[in-house]
Amino acid sequence: MSLLEIRFFTVHPGRREEFDRLSREETVPLMRRWGITVLTGGPALNDENGYCLVRTFASEEERVGLQERFYASAEWNDKYDKPVTAMIADYKTVVLPLTPELERRFGA
């Protein structure tokens, strides 16, 4: 079963613009190079410190495996881990089944 993963980040006040730029220009393209399908992401319209990232995976095993390898990679650890985590106050992850209707809607 395909999965939809929604991550909602609360970034520290005054850091969201930098977090967004880093995400759009660097970390999301890096995720895509690692085979992670990122559907969308960006600043929340209803929370001045909120940021959302939506990704899809073919299965829970793929989700866990890709993320373990990605977040253990030298590139992530050497260049992004400390600056990105310093901007994040908190985050929550929700995983839902990616139904055929959602796949058609998102083009996933």
TAURLIN-V449948 format. One record per run of one state. SS is the DSSP state (alpha for helix, beta for strand, coil for the rest). FROM is the first residue (numbers start at 0). LEN is the number of residues. Records with the same first field share a line. If there is no record, write none. Layout:
SS = FROM-LEN, FROM-LEN
//
This chain:
coil = 0-2, 11-4, 33-3, 43-6, 57-2, 72-1, 97-2, 106-2
beta = 2-9, 36-7, 49-8, 87-10
alpha = 15-18, 59-13, 73-14, 99-7
//
